Amino acid sequence: MRLSVVGPSVVRPGETFALKLAALDADGYPSRECESTAAVTHRGRTHEVVFQSGRPAVATLDGFSVHEPGFHRLAALLDGVMYPGNPIWCDAQTPRIFWGDPHVHTVLSDCHPDTCRSLDFCHIAARYLTGLDWVCAADHVSTGRGSVGKWNAQRAAAAAFNDPPDFVTLLGYEASLVGGAGGDNNVYFADDAPMWVDAYEGGDTRTLSEALAEYDCILIPHHTTRTGKHGELADRTYLGPERMPAVEIHSKWGTGEYRGNPNPLGKVHPGPAYAQDLLCMGYPLGFVAGTDSHATMPSGYGREPSHVGRLPGLTAVRAPVLSRRAVYDAIKARNCYAVGGERIIIDASIAGGRMGTEIGRPDPGAPRPFVARVAAESQILRIDVVRNRETVYSQEGDSWLAELEWEEALPLSDVLLPPAGYMTRPFVFYYLRVTTASGAQAWTSPVWLVT
């Protein structure tokens, strides 16, 4: 048994907030046998909850606050073991960080029905068990798995559980496409949509997007390296940053950052389909992550099929408020980053820009500065600066807190890639990768310098 302790990632000085606690069994589900007391001592006060046998060991403890600016961690004691929570950043002005899982499957997917659970379980577990701020039940519709009734059920659940500013749902679905046609893509709507569109038979991402032209929606490719379902993009199947702003770089199926990474998908397509490949091909994609859970366990574990066994993925969006539109707009603007395994806080200026942005006509002779503050649940082992396909600088860590300061002095002309894809002028991209002692990783959406 282990204890999950989740609080908000960003709070204002003196702001009151809650912690969400869950005693989890070996599969990551709430224990129904726990009879222990969990206790959090903070600012001279002890907050306790007594779990009862026969009831899910899930609780919310209210009344916490921090007043000193900086990074904090609260921990809970259960059965003599101290369990640290996620880092909490106390700051008066920084934008909020809202955590979500954009890729959860329920029984409506008709995919691994022996492990999937209901729409209700998806939304309730996201909010109360794993303490997410937002979630999307992105069920399959292709190859005969969608129906009007299922879609109306998804719409109704998304509307019923959407409760801003405390919890937000996105309406979306997974559209499968064959290899070479764009692979698997999740479609996310800014609001409601009366019907989904399937382009599996003879279609590709462009025909899918054209059929969805009347909707305010975005398409996010995932499993881009999977054999037979790869998202090996080309100028036709890449839809531009307004329609295809990001790629899912990690899920419980594996990591698609670069060929040879330590957590690849099980069956790998031989073509240039990794995130670094797509970026070098001139497609300006931000990074998101999700579980692609087939145990309907947002941001958690659960009894998954045997091939779904990596660390759970999450997407962090930075936004002033928690609403469906704010989450959607943050992903569309690439004001987001991806993590696997921990809620890692990253505050960074990358080559002088905020993650996800494009810097046009930079001074070619000026050094490019990198500044970052990072906080994690476990010890930070390393922060890497990635330029194009190369890790050009690494800084080791020895704590759950780390800071990065570095400048690249190479002339810009020495690192530019030639025009390609959507990038009509020479360009270079940078992003940060964080690795922790638990095996967790984080990837910031890139920054592009375009001459």
C-alpha positions as CSV (number, residue, x, y, z in Angstrom):
1,M,0.0,0.0,0.0
2,R,1.2,3.6,-0.7
3,L,-0.3,7.0,-0.1
4,S,-0.9,9.6,-2.8
5,V,-0.7,13.2,-1.6
6,V,-1.8,15.9,-4.2
7,G,-2.0,19.6,-3.8
8,P,-2.1,22.5,-6.2
9,S,1.1,23.4,-8.0
10,V,0.8,27.1,-7.7
11,V,-0.7,29.0,-4.8
12,R,-0.8,32.7,-3.7
13,P,0.8,33.6,-0.3
14,G,-1.8,33.0,2.4
15,E,-4.3,31.4,0.0
16,T,-6.2,28.4,1.5
17,F,-6.1,25.1,-0.4
18,A,-6.9,21.4,0.0
19,L,-4.8,18.3,-0.2
20,K,-6.2,15.1,-1.8
21,L,-5.1,11.8,-0.2
22,A,-5.6,8.3,-1.4
23,A,-4.3,5.0,0.1
24,L,-3.7,2.9,-3.0
25,D,-3.4,-0.9,-3.3
26,A,-0.8,-2.8,-5.4
27,D,-2.7,-2.0,-8.6
28,G,-3.1,1.7,-7.9
29,Y,-6.8,1.6,-7.0
30,P,-8.1,3.0,-3.7
31,S,-7.8,0.4,-1.0
32,R,-11.0,-0.8,0.5
33,E,-9.2,-2.6,3.3
34,C,-7.2,0.3,4.8
35,E,-8.1,1.1,8.4
36,S,-5.2,3.5,9.2
37,T,-5.1,7.2,10.0
38,A,-3.3,9.5,7.6
39,A,-1.9,12.7,9.1
40,V,-0.4,15.9,7.7
41,T,1.3,18.3,10.2
42,H,1.7,21.8,8.9
43,R,2.2,25.2,10.6
44,G,1.8,23.7,14.0
45,R,-1.5,21.9,13.2
46,T,-2.1,18.2,12.5
47,H,-4.8,17.4,9.9
48,E,-6.0,13.8,10.1
49,V,-8.3,11.4,8.2
50,V,-9.3,7.9,9.3
51,F,-9.8,5.5,6.5
52,Q,-12.5,2.8,7.0
53,S,-12.6,-0.8,5.9
54,G,-15.1,-1.4,3.1
55,R,-14.9,2.2,1.8
56,P,-12.5,3.5,-0.8
57,A,-9.5,5.1,1.0
58,V,-9.9,8.6,-0.5
59,A,-10.2,11.9,1.3
60,T,-9.8,15.6,1.0
61,L,-8.2,17.7,3.8
62,D,-9.0,21.4,3.8
63,G,-7.4,24.4,5.5
64,F,-3.8,24.5,4.3
65,S,-1.9,27.6,3.4
66,V,1.7,28.7,2.8
67,H,2.9,32.3,3.2
68,E,6.6,32.2,2.3
69,P,7.3,32.7,-1.5
70,G,9.2,29.8,-3.0
71,F,8.8,26.0,-3.4
72,H,7.2,23.8,-0.7
73,R,6.3,20.2,-0.2
74,L,3.8,18.8,2.3
75,A,3.9,15.2,3.4
76,A,1.5,12.8,5.0
77,L,2.2,10.0,7.5
78,L,0.6,6.6,7.1
79,D,1.5,3.5,9.1
80,G,4.8,5.0,10.1
81,V,5.9,6.0,6.5
82,M,6.1,9.6,5.4
83,Y,4.8,10.2,1.8
84,P,5.9,13.5,0.2
85,G,3.4,15.3,-2.0
86,N,4.0,17.2,-5.2
87,P,5.9,20.5,-5.1
88,I,3.8,23.6,-4.4
89,W,5.1,27.0,-5.7
90,C,4.0,30.0,-3.6
91,D,4.2,33.1,-5.7
92,A,2.0,36.2,-6.0
93,Q,2.1,36.6,-9.8
94,T,3.1,33.5,-11.7
95,P,0.4,31.9,-13.9
96,R,-1.3,28.9,-12.5
97,I,-0.3,25.4,-13.6
98,F,-3.2,23.1,-14.2
99,W,-2.6,19.3,-14.5
100,G,-4.7,17.1,-16.8
101,D,-4.8,13.8,-18.6
102,P,-6.0,14.3,-22.1
103,H,-6.1,10.7,-23.1
104,V,-8.3,8.3,-21.1
105,H,-10.3,5.4,-22.5
106,T,-13.5,4.1,-21.0
107,V,-15.8,1.1,-21.8
108,L,-17.2,3.1,-24.7
109,S,-14.0,2.5,-26.7
110,D,-14.8,-1.2,-27.1
111,C,-11.1,-1.7,-26.6
112,H,-9.9,-4.0,-23.8
113,P,-13.3,-4.1,-22.2
114,D,-11.9,-6.4,-19.5
115,T,-9.9,-3.5,-18.0
116,C,-11.8,-0.4,-19.0
117,R,-14.3,1.3,-16.7
118,S,-17.2,3.8,-17.1
119,L,-17.3,7.4,-18.0
120,D,-18.4,8.2,-14.4
121,F,-15.3,6.4,-13.1
122,C,-13.0,8.4,-15.4
123,H,-14.3,11.8,-14.2
124,I,-14.7,10.9,-10.6
125,A,-11.2,9.3,-10.4
126,A,-9.6,12.3,-12.1
127,R,-11.1,14.8,-9.7
128,Y,-11.1,13.0,-6.4
129,L,-8.6,10.1,-6.6
130,T,-5.7,11.5,-8.6
131,G,-6.5,15.2,-8.0
132,L,-6.4,16.4,-11.6
133,D,-7.6,19.8,-12.6
134,W,-8.9,18.6,-16.0
135,V,-9.4,15.4,-18.0
136,C,-10.7,14.1,-21.4
137,A,-12.3,10.8,-22.0
138,A,-11.0,10.4,-25.5
139,D,-12.7,7.2,-26.6
140,H,-12.3,5.4,-29.9
141,V,-14.8,5.9,-32.7
142,S,-13.0,4.3,-35.7
143,T,-13.5,0.8,-37.1
144,G,-17.1,0.7,-36.0
145,R,-16.5,1.5,-32.4
146,G,-18.4,4.8,-32.4
147,S,-22.2,5.4,-32.4
148,V,-24.6,8.3,-31.9
149,G,-25.6,6.9,-28.6
150,K,-22.0,6.6,-27.3
151,W,-21.2,10.2,-28.5
152,N,-24.2,11.6,-26.8
153,A,-23.2,9.8,-23.6
154,Q,-19.7,11.4,-23.8
155,R,-21.2,14.8,-24.4
156,A,-23.5,14.4,-21.5
157,A,-20.7,13.2,-19.1
158,A,-18.4,16.0,-20.2
159,A,-21.2,18.6,-19.5
160,A,-22.2,17.1,-16.2
161,F,-18.7,16.8,-14.7
162,N,-17.4,20.1,-16.1
163,D,-17.3,22.3,-12.9
164,P,-15.0,25.3,-13.4
165,P,-13.1,26.8,-11.6
166,D,-12.7,23.6,-9.6
167,F,-12.6,20.9,-12.3
168,V,-12.8,21.0,-16.1
169,T,-13.6,18.4,-18.7
170,L,-12.6,18.5,-22.4
171,L,-14.8,16.9,-25.0
172,G,-12.8,14.8,-27.4
173,Y,-12.3,11.4,-29.1
174,E,-9.6,9.3,-30.7
175,A,-9.6,9.1,-34.5
176,S,-7.6,6.2,-35.9
177,L,-5.9,6.4,-39.2
178,V,-3.7,4.0,-41.0
179,G,0.1,4.3,-41.3
180,G,1.1,7.0,-43.7
181,A,-2.2,8.8,-43.3
182,G,-1.3,10.5,-40.0
183,G,-1.7,7.6,-37.6
184,D,-3.7,7.9,-34.4
185,N,-4.9,11.4,-33.5
186,N,-7.0,12.8,-30.7
187,V,-9.6,15.5,-31.5
188,Y,-10.3,18.1,-28.9
189,F,-13.2,20.5,-29.1
190,A,-13.2,24.0,-27.6
191,D,-16.8,23.5,-26.6
192,D,-19.6,21.0,-27.5
193,A,-19.9,19.2,-30.8
194,P,-23.0,17.4,-32.0
195,M,-21.2,14.6,-33.8
196,W,-17.7,13.1,-34.3
197,V,-16.1,12.5,-37.7
198,D,-14.2,9.3,-38.7
199,A,-11.8,9.2,-41.7
200,Y,-10.4,5.7,-41.2
201,E,-11.6,4.3,-44.5
202,G,-9.5,6.0,-47.1
203,G,-8.9,9.3,-45.2
204,D,-6.0,11.1,-43.6
205,T,-5.6,13.9,-41.1
206,R,-6.3,16.5,-43.8
207,T,-9.6,15.0,-44.9
208,L,-10.5,14.5,-41.2
209,S,-9.7,18.2,-40.5
210,E,-11.7,19.3,-43.5
211,A,-14.7,17.3,-42.4
212,L,-14.4,19.1,-39.0
213,A,-14.0,22.5,-40.6
214,E,-17.1,24.0,-38.9
215,Y,-15.8,23.1,-35.4
216,D,-13.3,24.9,-33.2
217,C,-11.1,21.9,-32.6
218,I,-7.5,20.7,-32.7
219,L,-5.9,17.4,-33.7
220,I,-3.0,15.9,-31.6
221,P,-1.1,12.9,-33.0
222,H,0.1,10.2,-30.7
223,H,2.1,6.9,-30.9
224,T,3.8,8.5,-33.8
225,T,6.4,5.7,-33.8
226,R,4.1,2.7,-33.6
227,T,4.4,0.2,-36.4
228,G,1.4,0.1,-38.6
229,K,-0.2,3.0,-36.8
230,H,2.6,5.5,-37.1
231,G,2.1,9.2,-37.4
232,E,5.0,9.8,-39.8
233,L,3.8,13.3,-40.8
234,A,4.3,14.9,-44.2
235,D,3.3,18.3,-45.6
236,R,-0.2,16.9,-46.4
237,T,-0.8,15.3,-43.1
238,Y,0.7,18.1,-40.9
239,L,-2.1,20.6,-40.5
240,G,-0.3,23.7,-39.3
241,P,0.1,25.1,-35.8
242,E,-3.5,26.4,-35.6
243,R,-5.0,22.9,-36.2
244,M,-2.2,20.6,-35.0
245,P,-0.3,22.5,-32.3
246,A,1.2,19.6,-30.4
247,V,2.3,16.0,-30.3
248,E,1.8,13.5,-27.5
249,I,5.4,12.7,-26.6
250,H,4.7,10.2,-23.8
251,S,2.0,7.9,-22.5
252,K,1.9,4.6,-20.6
253,W,2.7,3.0,-23.9
254,G,6.1,4.6,-24.0
255,T,8.1,7.7,-25.0
256,G,8.4,9.0,-28.5
257,E,11.1,11.7,-28.0
258,Y,13.9,10.2,-30.1
259,R,15.1,6.8,-31.5
260,G,17.0,5.0,-28.8
261,N,15.3,6.7,-25.8
262,P,15.1,4.4,-22.7
263,N,11.3,4.0,-22.8
264,P,10.2,3.3,-26.5
265,L,7.0,1.8,-27.6
266,G,7.0,-2.0,-27.9
267,K,6.8,-2.1,-31.8
268,V,8.7,0.7,-33.4
269,H,8.2,2.1,-36.9
270,P,11.5,2.4,-38.8
271,G,10.8,5.8,-40.4
272,P,11.4,9.3,-39.0
273,A,8.4,9.5,-36.7
274,Y,9.8,10.5,-33.3
275,A,9.1,14.0,-31.9
276,Q,12.7,15.2,-32.7
277,D,12.3,13.9,-36.3
278,L,9.0,15.8,-36.8
279,L,10.5,19.0,-35.4
280,C,13.5,18.7,-37.6
281,M,11.2,18.2,-40.6
282,G,9.8,21.7,-39.9
283,Y,6.6,20.9,-38.0
284,P,6.4,23.3,-34.9
285,L,4.8,21.0,-32.4
286,G,4.5,21.5,-28.7
287,F,4.5,18.6,-26.2
288,V,1.7,17.0,-24.3
289,A,1.4,13.7,-22.5
290,G,-1.4,11.5,-21.3
291,T,-1.9,8.0,-20.0
292,D,-3.7,6.4,-22.9
293,S,-5.1,4.4,-20.1
294,H,-7.2,1.3,-20.9
295,A,-7.9,0.8,-17.2
296,T,-9.7,4.2,-17.1
297,M,-7.3,5.5,-14.5
298,P,-6.5,9.1,-15.2
299,S,-2.8,10.0,-14.4
300,G,-2.6,6.7,-12.4
301,Y,-1.8,3.0,-12.7
302,G,-4.6,0.4,-12.5
303,R,-4.8,-3.0,-14.1
304,E,-3.8,-2.2,-17.7
305,P,-3.3,-4.6,-20.6
306,S,0.3,-6.1,-20.6
307,H,1.6,-3.7,-23.2
308,V,0.6,-0.5,-21.3
309,G,3.1,-0.4,-18.4
310,R,5.2,2.8,-18.5
311,L,4.9,5.8,-16.1
312,P,1.6,7.7,-16.4
313,G,1.7,10.8,-18.6
314,L,0.3,14.2,-17.7
315,T,0.0,17.6,-19.4
316,A,0.7,20.8,-17.5
317,V,-1.0,23.9,-18.9
318,R,-0.3,27.5,-17.8
319,A,-3.4,29.6,-17.6
320,P,-4.8,32.5,-15.6
321,V,-8.0,30.5,-14.7
322,L,-9.3,27.0,-14.9
323,S,-11.9,26.7,-17.6
324,R,-12.4,24.6,-20.7
325,R,-11.5,27.5,-23.0
326,A,-8.4,28.3,-21.0
327,V,-7.1,24.7,-21.1
328,Y,-7.9,24.4,-24.8
329,D,-6.3,27.8,-25.6
330,A,-3.1,26.9,-23.6
331,I,-2.6,23.7,-25.6
332,K,-3.3,25.5,-28.8
333,A,-0.8,28.2,-28.0
334,R,1.7,25.5,-26.9
335,N,1.8,27.1,-23.4
336,C,2.1,23.6,-22.0
337,Y,4.5,20.9,-21.2
338,A,4.6,17.1,-20.8
339,V,5.6,14.9,-17.9
340,G,5.7,11.2,-17.1
341,G,5.5,10.0,-13.6
342,E,5.6,13.1,-11.4
343,R,4.1,16.6,-11.3
344,I,7.3,18.4,-12.1
345,I,7.2,22.2,-11.9
346,I,9.2,24.0,-14.6
347,D,9.6,27.7,-14.9
348,A,11.9,28.5,-17.8
349,S,13.1,31.0,-20.3
350,I,14.5,29.0,-23.2
351,A,16.9,30.9,-25.6
352,G,15.2,34.1,-24.3
353,G,11.6,32.9,-25.0
354,R,8.7,31.3,-23.2
355,M,8.1,27.6,-24.0
356,G,6.0,27.1,-27.1
357,T,6.9,30.5,-28.7
358,E,8.6,31.5,-31.9
359,I,11.3,34.2,-31.9
360,G,11.5,35.8,-35.4
361,R,14.8,37.3,-36.7
362,P,16.9,37.1,-33.5
363,D,20.2,38.8,-33.2
364,P,22.5,36.2,-34.9
365,G,25.5,37.2,-32.8
366,A,23.9,37.4,-29.4
367,P,24.4,34.6,-26.9
368,R,21.2,32.5,-26.2
369,P,20.4,32.4,-22.5
370,F,18.7,29.5,-20.7
371,V,17.3,30.0,-17.2
372,A,15.0,27.5,-15.4
373,R,13.7,26.7,-12.0
374,V,12.6,23.1,-11.4
375,A,10.9,21.4,-8.5
376,A,10.0,17.7,-8.4
377,E,8.6,15.0,-6.1
378,S,11.9,13.0,-6.1
379,Q,15.5,14.1,-6.5
380,I,16.3,15.8,-9.8
381,L,19.1,13.9,-11.5
382,R,19.6,16.1,-14.6
383,I,18.3,19.0,-16.6
384,D,19.2,18.8,-20.3
385,V,19.1,21.5,-22.9
386,V,18.2,20.0,-26.3
387,R,19.0,21.8,-29.5
388,N,17.5,20.1,-32.7
389,R,18.5,16.5,-32.1
390,E,21.4,17.1,-29.8
391,T,21.7,17.4,-26.0
392,V,24.1,20.4,-25.9
393,Y,24.2,21.0,-22.1
394,S,23.4,19.0,-19.0
395,Q,23.3,20.1,-15.4
396,E,23.2,17.5,-12.6
397,G,21.0,17.9,-9.5
398,D,21.2,16.7,-6.0
399,S,17.8,17.7,-4.5
400,W,14.2,18.0,-5.4
401,L,14.9,21.6,-6.3
402,A,17.3,22.8,-9.1
403,E,18.2,25.9,-11.1
404,L,19.7,26.1,-14.5
405,E,21.7,29.0,-15.9
406,W,23.6,28.6,-19.2
407,E,24.3,30.5,-22.4
408,E,25.0,29.1,-25.9
409,A,27.6,31.2,-27.6
410,L,27.8,29.4,-30.9
411,P,26.9,31.6,-33.8
412,L,23.3,31.2,-34.8
413,S,24.4,30.4,-38.4
414,D,26.2,27.3,-37.1
415,V,23.1,25.7,-35.6
416,L,20.3,26.5,-38.1
417,L,18.4,23.9,-39.9
418,P,17.4,24.5,-43.5
419,P,13.8,25.5,-44.4
420,A,11.5,22.5,-44.3
421,G,7.8,21.6,-43.9
422,Y,6.0,24.6,-42.3
423,M,9.2,26.5,-41.6
424,T,9.9,28.6,-44.7
425,R,13.1,30.1,-43.3
426,P,16.1,28.6,-41.6
427,F,15.3,27.7,-38.0
428,V,16.6,26.1,-34.8
429,F,14.5,24.7,-31.9
430,Y,15.4,24.2,-28.2
431,Y,13.6,22.5,-25.3
432,L,14.4,21.3,-21.8
433,R,14.3,17.7,-20.6
434,V,14.2,16.9,-16.8
435,T,14.9,13.5,-15.4
436,T,14.4,12.5,-11.7
437,A,15.5,9.6,-9.5
438,S,12.1,7.9,-9.7
439,G,12.5,7.6,-13.5
440,A,10.1,10.5,-14.1
441,Q,10.8,12.9,-17.0
442,A,9.5,16.2,-18.2
443,W,9.7,17.9,-21.6
444,T,9.0,21.6,-22.2
445,S,7.3,22.6,-25.4
446,P,10.1,23.9,-27.7
447,V,11.1,27.5,-28.5
448,W,11.9,28.2,-32.2
449,L,14.3,30.8,-33.5
450,V,13.6,31.7,-37.1
451,T,15.8,33.9,-39.2
